[in-house]
Amino acid sequence: MIGALASIILRDWRAHKLRLSLTIVGVSLGVAVYFAIHTANATLAGSLNTTVEKLAGKATLQIVAGDADFSLDVLKLVRDTPGVEAAEPVVEAIVNTSLGNRQRILILGLDTASDLAIYKSTLDQGNFIVKNPLAFSSRKDSIAVTRTLADRFGLKDGDKFTVDAKTGKTDLTVRGIFEEAGIGEVYDGNVAVMDMASAQPLFGNGNRIDRIDVANSTDVSIDQLEKDLRARVPGTLDVIRPNLRGQHLENTISAMHAAFTITSVLALTIAIFIIFNSFSISVNQRWRDTAILRSIGVERSNIRRMFIVEAIILGLLGSALGVGIGFAMAQGALKVVARVTSTVYGVETVGGTVGFDWLFGLQAFVLGVAVSLISVWLPARAAAGLDPAVALRNVEIVNPTVRASRVRIVLGLLLIAAGLVGTRFGTPNVGSYVQMAYSFAIQCGVILLLPKLLMIGAALMRPAAGFLFGPEGVIAVENMARSPKRTVATVGAIVIGLAFVFSTAAMIHSQKAAIYHSMDKVLAADMLITSSEQLHSRTQHFPETTARRISELDEVLVSNEVRVTSTYFDGLEVTLLAHDMDAYFAVSPDLLDVGDPSAARLLTSRGEGLLISKNFSLRWNVQMGDTVAIRAPGGELSLPVVGMLDYYRSEYGTLFLDRELYKRYWQDSDVDYIFIDLKPGTNRDAFRDKVQAIVADTQRAFIYTHEEYKAWVTKLLDQFFLLMYIQMIVAVLVAAIGLTNTMLISVAERTREIGVFRAIGGLRRQVIKMIILESMAIALIGLAAGAATGAMNAYFLVKTAVKVVAGFDIRLVFPYSVFLIAVPVVVLLAVISAWLPAIRAARLTVVEAIGYE
């Protein structure tokens, strides 16, 4: 019996290679995207942690001030604390250089006069080759580079290269080369070391440092030392373990990871419906074989087992292929997320080579097989439940079991309602998988309603098809409607694929629309000048003197100098923007969404209040008039909230305060952005040239008009959504493959009918026309249902992936332009999908077709 059932499966696979390929593609698609996204996220997170740990050396604790620097005077307090075996101050800077295509390198300022005990395992001083140690420590231009960096650019002792320092373009001389070990292994080996005393003035720190690395003595526990250090250092400094610092960086980019994770789970959802469609069609094609097996005594359980075993085999093949493809995709995905992480969040990391995580690979593999089993369960039950007497005739016509029953309709509507209600009133604490269930419920509800939608669609299409295409149009619609089992499964696959396209496009359009609206309000300046190609750079800033020279140009009407940094609030990193608040309100008069602009302008410019983003209010439950306590190197700063605005820079919220207040509490006068309103009649190109002339000998400046900056942000957003765009394309292609498969089956099942039609005078071109029109009818119903499902899924994404994950309350914008583009594309794909089956049908001879069985 087992051999007989296996032979049936093998014969079916040989006869229907396209459907077989579609099933395997469906499994591998979902598994590949899921594995690639999660592997890229895990690799990036691992890279962040590895970078922090390697830079920390043997340090068990680190003292930091969030994203800010702090006074070197703290070092004495730390070293005098009992239990501290070693404490080393560090200055970090990631800078552009004259090497290659402006290669960025990490420069560490260390106290090279000490024994660097903390870094002995990571900075191999035995291989730290310095020909003239006295010159290295005494000359301010000395730098040591890794062997990799030296070999990459042909550097040797005495060679010079230029870096963009805060004080301007500066030539540095290579006076040391060290082998990669620990410190030198991060940032792809693009690492250099300077003496602390040379690095501090070069990168504008003065007497300030970025962190202190601390190693505890063996007789004092890390917990005890952490407690003692907290008691000794200023309360505005954080005493944390290196691994927790890595977690802080991970938290910074958690919303991006969550968004990609949600789309990867949606890809698995698409796979479920694709596989379901494929097995539903398989059951349809084998209804006669199944009936014969039942009539000769094969039990229902064996019929069901035949389909389940087939699903397991295809799930194993598809999952194995998906894990392999996903691993290949992960490297590209890593480059995308690493680039976005650097540009948007200012978190620098080099992803390196993606490592294969066998445990996660096994998880993805098992998940793919599980998806296959879930997808085959209902088709297998339907096959096992066939009545042999009925199934030996045309089961589609005699027993159209998927007709829209009242129970089915009610259940479908309830599932959709449950998904929408859960989306509307769900909270973040229910967990991401419960939130994903909302979307799954909506899609299942739509699938249950498809027979009814098919009937409605057919009723609406008949008159139009007859009027536009004559009898062939009516016959095409009838053929579609009278085979609901096959048609509904195909329409379902199209619906899910197009719903993914429309919902993803809607989420992207909604976020772009919200960001553009925000930019028109909060960045309403004629010109924006920034010190970096990144949205947030942690190392590249304008000196205040440079910013002032630009602001004092004759063409400038109003100038707002801005510092972008971050601080910790309840353990999470929030963005902090320090503006000249009086100038900010002058440049952006429609700034506030909540609050009195006049009062807010007066209070913030006096340093007596602050503004917050609305997502900060939502996430932390902070309202107008509430006091926000901000930890700063100069002490704790408590200010009342005097205004709120929509702002989308940070998923944990943004704080706005006056720059003079910031300078006083952070002892930092750097500038990242300059917002400028020009005097009427100013030539913007000439003004741009003047700015470039001011900074030419010191550093780079990136100068944008308002529209140019919006275009740059658009490009950045497109990079962020690149993986989603790729998934959208794949979803459409898979839907097209499914439609092709369906039309081939439709032709095979109607071979005798086509022969009769030809025998009574039907022309070949009429056969081609009917089949193409049937494909178009199926595709158009799928398009309409896909658009409706996509709109509901878009609501889910905006409320969950955007609001719950990132805290942004944005308005849903349906992508009508995408829908208008989709109509001709779907029609074209329907024609292409039906072309081969139509040609095959038209070429059948009348005798062959009538005799077909």
Sequence and secondary structure as in RCSB ss.txt:
>XXXX:A:sequence
MIGALASIILRDWRAHKLRLSLTIVGVSLGVAVYFAIHTANATLAGSLNTTVEKLAGKATLQIVAGDADFSLDVL
KLVRDTPGVEAAEPVVEAIVNTSLGNRQRILILGLDTASDLAIYKSTLDQGNFIVKNPLAFSSRKDSIAVTRTLA
DRFGLKDGDKFTVDAKTGKTDLTVRGIFEEAGIGEVYDGNVAVMDMASAQPLFGNGNRIDRIDVANSTDVSIDQL
EKDLRARVPGTLDVIRPNLRGQHLENTISAMHAAFTITSVLALTIAIFIIFNSFSISVNQRWRDTAILRSIGVER
SNIRRMFIVEAIILGLLGSALGVGIGFAMAQGALKVVARVTSTVYGVETVGGTVGFDWLFGLQAFVLGVAVSLIS
VWLPARAAAGLDPAVALRNVEIVNPTVRASRVRIVLGLLLIAAGLVGTRFGTPNVGSYVQMAYSFAIQCGVILLL
PKLLMIGAALMRPAAGFLFGPEGVIAVENMARSPKRTVATVGAIVIGLAFVFSTAAMIHSQKAAIYHSMDKVLAA
DMLITSSEQLHSRTQHFPETTARRISELDEVLVSNEVRVTSTYFDGLEVTLLAHDMDAYFAVSPDLLDVGDPSAA
RLLTSRGEGLLISKNFSLRWNVQMGDTVAIRAPGGELSLPVVGMLDYYRSEYGTLFLDRELYKRYWQDSDVDYIF
IDLKPGTNRDAFRDKVQAIVADTQRAFIYTHEEYKAWVTKLLDQFFLLMYIQMIVAVLVAAIGLTNTMLISVAER
TREIGVFRAIGGLRRQVIKMIILESMAIALIGLAAGAATGAMNAYFLVKTAVKVVAGFDIRLVFPYSVFLIAVPV
VVLLAVISAWLPAIRAARLTVVEAIGYE
>XXXX:A:secstr
 HHHHHHHHHHHHHH HHHHHHHHHHHHHHHHHHHHHHHHHHHHHHHHHHHHHHHHTT SEEEEBTTB EETTHH
HHHHTSTTEEEEEEEEEEEEEBSSTTT EEEEEEE TTS  GGGTTTS GGG B S HHHHHH TTEEEEEHHHH
HHHT  TT EEEEEETTEEEEEEEEEEE  SGGGGSGGG EEEEEHHHHHHHTT TTEESEEEEEE TTS HHHH
HHHHHHHS TTSEEE HHHHHHHHHHHTHHHHHHHHHHHHHHHHHHHHHHHHHHHHHHHHTHHHHHHHHHTT  H
HHHHHHHHHHHHHHHHHHHHHHHHHHHHHHHHHHHHHHHHIIIII       S    HHHHHHHHHHHHHHHHHH
HHHHHHHHHT  HHHHTS HHHH  TTS  HHHHHHHHHHHHHHHHHHHH  GGG HHHHHHHHHHHHHHHHHHH
HHHHHHHHHHHHHHHHHHHTHHHHHHHHHHHT HHHHHHHHHHHHHHHHHHHHHHHHHHHHHHHHHHHHHHHT  
SEEEES SSSS SS  B HHHHHHHHTSTTEEEEEEEEEEEEEETTEEEEEEEE HHHHHHH TT  SBS HHHH
HHHHHTTS EEEEHHHHHHHT  TT EEEEEETTEEEEEEEEEEE   S TT EEEEEHHHHHHHH    BSEEE
EEE TT  HHHHHHHHHHHHTTT   EEEEHHHHHHHHHHHHHHHTHHHHHHHHHHHHHHHHHHHHHHHHHHHHT
HHHHHHHHHTT  HHHHHHHHHHHHHHHHHHHHHHHHHHHHHHHHHIIIIIIIIHH         HHHHHHHHHH
HHHHHHHHHHHHHHHHHT  HHHHHT  
